[in-house]
Amino acid sequence: MTDTALTDIPLTTLDGNATTLAELAPGGAALVVNVASKCGLTPQYSALEQLAKDYRDRGLTVIGVPCNQFMGQEPGTAEEIQTFCSTSYGVTFPLLAKTDVNGADRHPLYTQLTETADDSGQAGDVQWNFEKFLVAPDGTVAKRFRPRTEPDTPEVISAIEAVLPR
């Protein structure tokens, strides 16, 4: 466990700027999702973008974290990833620089996120692309959703609603 608060861990945006969760989602909640452009689950980008639009005014920020650790399904450069996301899915939510979510080079953000268990009680490594972590406005991880859980399912929506102000 690190002494750095989850919301203060240094991050880098896809375009190379330094940031943190606190800066990306000031005072609000964040849905942090490791993403990939060439995955069977890639169509989840559509539902993630819809969540970002639907809940932006209530304080939710969706944050995509490109990761190439699962069968090389995010091979592109930062420019290629940005172009793919915006032209294929109209993504407007922030994307971070390509990041390792598992293994020896796991980013400190994911070191903390993966301490959270899913509904079956399983913590640890990210299973695949599009695993989702809901970070509450207070900086705690409120919920973990495995990759096959679609972003617009009732369980995800109710978890988001539960952490956002009314």
C-alpha positions as CSV (number, residue, x, y, z in Angstrom):
1,M,0.0,0.0,0.0
2,T,1.3,3.4,-0.9
3,D,1.0,6.6,1.2
4,T,-0.2,8.5,-1.9
5,A,-4.0,9.0,-2.0
6,L,-5.6,7.3,-5.0
7,T,-6.7,10.7,-6.4
8,D,-3.2,12.2,-6.1
9,I,-1.2,9.5,-7.9
10,P,0.7,11.1,-10.8
11,L,-0.9,10.2,-14.2
12,T,-0.1,11.1,-17.8
13,T,-2.7,11.9,-20.4
14,L,-2.6,10.3,-23.8
15,D,-1.2,13.6,-25.2
16,G,1.6,13.6,-22.6
17,N,0.4,16.0,-19.9
18,A,0.8,15.3,-16.2
19,T,-2.4,15.0,-14.2
20,T,-4.1,13.1,-11.4
21,L,-7.6,11.7,-10.8
22,A,-8.3,14.7,-8.6
23,E,-7.6,17.0,-11.6
24,L,-9.5,14.9,-14.1
25,A,-12.6,14.4,-11.9
26,P,-12.5,17.4,-9.5
27,G,-14.8,16.7,-6.6
28,G,-16.6,14.0,-8.6
29,A,-16.6,10.3,-9.3
30,A,-14.5,8.6,-11.9
31,L,-15.1,5.4,-13.8
32,V,-11.6,4.1,-14.6
33,V,-11.5,1.6,-17.5
34,N,-8.6,-0.1,-19.1
35,V,-9.4,0.0,-22.8
36,A,-8.1,-1.5,-26.1
37,S,-8.9,-0.8,-29.8
38,K,-8.7,-4.3,-31.1
39,C,-10.7,-6.3,-28.5
40,G,-14.0,-8.1,-28.8
41,L,-15.2,-5.8,-26.0
42,T,-14.1,-2.6,-27.8
43,P,-17.8,-1.7,-28.6
44,Q,-18.1,-0.9,-24.9
45,Y,-16.6,2.5,-25.9
46,S,-20.1,3.5,-27.1
47,A,-21.7,2.8,-23.7
48,L,-18.8,4.5,-21.9
49,E,-19.2,7.6,-24.0
50,Q,-22.9,7.6,-23.3
51,L,-22.3,7.3,-19.6
52,A,-19.8,10.2,-19.8
53,K,-22.4,12.4,-21.5
54,D,-25.3,11.4,-19.3
55,Y,-23.5,11.9,-16.0
56,R,-21.0,14.6,-16.8
57,D,-23.2,17.3,-15.3
58,R,-23.7,15.2,-12.1
59,G,-19.9,14.8,-11.5
60,L,-18.9,11.6,-13.3
61,T,-15.8,11.4,-15.4
62,V,-15.1,8.3,-17.4
63,I,-11.3,7.8,-17.8
64,G,-10.0,5.4,-20.4
65,V,-6.6,3.8,-19.8
66,P,-5.2,2.2,-23.0
67,C,-3.4,-1.1,-22.2
68,N,-1.6,-3.4,-24.5
69,Q,-1.1,-6.3,-22.0
70,F,-3.9,-8.5,-23.2
71,M,-2.9,-10.2,-26.5
72,G,-1.5,-7.0,-27.9
73,Q,-5.0,-5.6,-28.4
74,E,-3.9,-1.9,-28.1
75,P,-0.8,-1.8,-30.3
76,G,-1.2,1.8,-31.6
77,T,0.6,5.0,-30.9
78,A,-1.0,7.7,-28.8
79,E,-2.1,9.5,-32.0
80,E,-3.6,6.3,-33.5
81,I,-5.4,5.5,-30.3
82,Q,-6.9,9.0,-30.1
83,T,-7.9,9.0,-33.8
84,F,-9.5,5.5,-33.4
85,C,-11.5,6.5,-30.3
86,S,-12.7,9.8,-31.6
87,T,-13.6,8.7,-35.2
88,S,-14.9,5.2,-34.4
89,Y,-16.8,5.9,-31.1
90,G,-16.9,9.7,-30.7
91,V,-15.0,9.4,-27.5
92,T,-14.8,12.8,-25.6
93,F,-13.8,11.5,-22.2
94,P,-10.1,11.7,-21.1
95,L,-7.7,9.0,-22.1
96,L,-4.4,8.3,-20.3
97,A,-1.1,7.2,-21.8
98,K,-0.8,3.5,-22.5
99,T,-0.4,1.9,-19.1
100,D,0.5,-1.5,-17.6
101,V,-2.3,-2.6,-15.3
102,N,-0.7,-5.9,-14.2
103,G,2.7,-7.3,-13.6
104,A,6.1,-5.9,-12.5
105,D,5.5,-2.6,-14.3
106,R,1.9,-2.1,-13.0
107,H,1.1,1.6,-12.7
108,P,0.7,2.7,-9.1
109,L,-2.9,3.7,-9.9
110,Y,-3.6,0.0,-10.7
111,T,-1.6,-1.2,-7.7
112,Q,-4.3,0.6,-5.5
113,L,-7.3,-0.1,-7.7
114,T,-6.7,-3.9,-7.9
115,E,-6.7,-4.1,-4.1
116,T,-10.5,-3.8,-4.4
117,A,-12.5,-7.0,-4.7
118,D,-15.3,-7.5,-7.2
119,D,-18.8,-8.8,-6.1
120,S,-17.5,-12.3,-5.9
121,G,-14.8,-11.2,-3.4
122,Q,-11.9,-11.5,-5.9
123,A,-9.3,-8.8,-5.8
124,G,-6.0,-8.8,-7.6
125,D,-5.0,-8.7,-11.3
126,V,-7.2,-7.1,-14.0
127,Q,-8.7,-10.0,-15.9
128,W,-8.9,-8.4,-19.4
129,N,-9.6,-5.2,-21.3
130,F,-12.5,-3.1,-20.1
131,E,-12.4,-3.9,-16.4
132,K,-14.1,-1.0,-14.6
133,F,-13.4,0.7,-11.3
134,L,-15.8,3.2,-9.9
135,V,-14.0,5.8,-7.7
136,A,-16.3,7.7,-5.4
137,P,-15.9,11.5,-4.9
138,D,-14.1,10.8,-1.6
139,G,-11.4,8.9,-3.4
140,T,-12.3,5.4,-2.4
141,V,-13.0,2.6,-4.8
142,A,-16.8,2.1,-4.6
143,K,-17.1,-0.8,-7.0
144,R,-15.2,-3.1,-9.3
145,F,-16.8,-4.5,-12.5
146,R,-15.2,-7.2,-14.5
147,P,-14.7,-6.8,-18.3
148,R,-17.8,-8.5,-19.6
149,T,-20.0,-6.3,-17.4
150,E,-21.4,-3.8,-19.9
151,P,-21.1,-0.1,-18.8
152,D,-24.8,0.5,-19.2
153,T,-26.1,-2.4,-17.1
154,P,-28.4,-1.7,-14.2
155,E,-25.7,-2.7,-11.7
156,V,-23.2,-0.2,-13.1
157,I,-25.8,2.6,-13.4
158,S,-27.0,2.0,-9.8
159,A,-23.5,2.1,-8.5
160,I,-22.8,5.4,-10.3
161,E,-26.1,6.8,-9.0
162,A,-25.2,5.8,-5.5
163,V,-21.9,7.8,-5.4
164,L,-23.1,10.9,-7.2
165,P,-24.9,13.8,-5.5
166,R,-28.6,13.9,-6.1
